[in-house]
Amino acid sequence: MVLLDEADIYDRGRRITHARREIGMVFQKPHPFPAMSIYDNVVAGLRLNAVKVGRDGKDDLVEECLTKAGLRKEVRDRLRQPGGALSGGQQQRLCIARSLAVRPRVLLMDEPCSALDPTSTRHIEETVHDLKDEVTVVIVTHNMQQAARARTRGPRTT
């Protein structure tokens, strides 16, 4: 049993799509959709969750999510290029942007920095810090220094 606001997310009467909208997931290894552009990777969650948004709304959402994920400045001129062509750290931030697009209440991150260089790790940690006021972030890490940094940055970052 996993409870979110005292409701079991695995309850047989609960629609799985509802849980997927409320809980975003970022895995240890980034998995951008290889056949999709950076732009399409960000809005993919909308399609998967049957969320209808107009073209202007999608453009605004992509810009917002890439900004929150700390990636917009690096890719703003390459939105139609494949997400898989990005570096590992950029791919991870793209996956964060994709998770944020459905506006989850909780963002689960399974060792999001374990395979990243120190600069990319710093970008991810800064992103998590910036997100803490709008989404509950739960991070799994074996890096005790990273856990201490996340813990000291605010009450909603774990």
C-alpha angles and dihedrals in degrees: 000000000000117000127206112179089346093303120114107238088206095054109135091231093055120092112238091219089062091057091046090055093049098042121049121195131208114186131212092254115045115242111191111175101263099212093049131084122241088260094050092047090059095049095040092096090059091058093044090053095041092242110159117215128164123239095263090047091052092049091051092045093050091050092047096047095044089050092050090048090052093241107100098092091051097050107024092111094044104051093128094052121097116277089221090066092068124097118265093261092047090049090053091051089047088055089050090051090050091052092049093051093079090050099237122196092217129035115200115200119190107202092316093180103039096108098033134103119247094262093052090045090054090051091052092047091049089049091052090048091051092048098051095093095054105035134025107246122203115189127191111203140156090203106099093193090054091048090052092049092049092046095052095049097073147321097265096052112085 
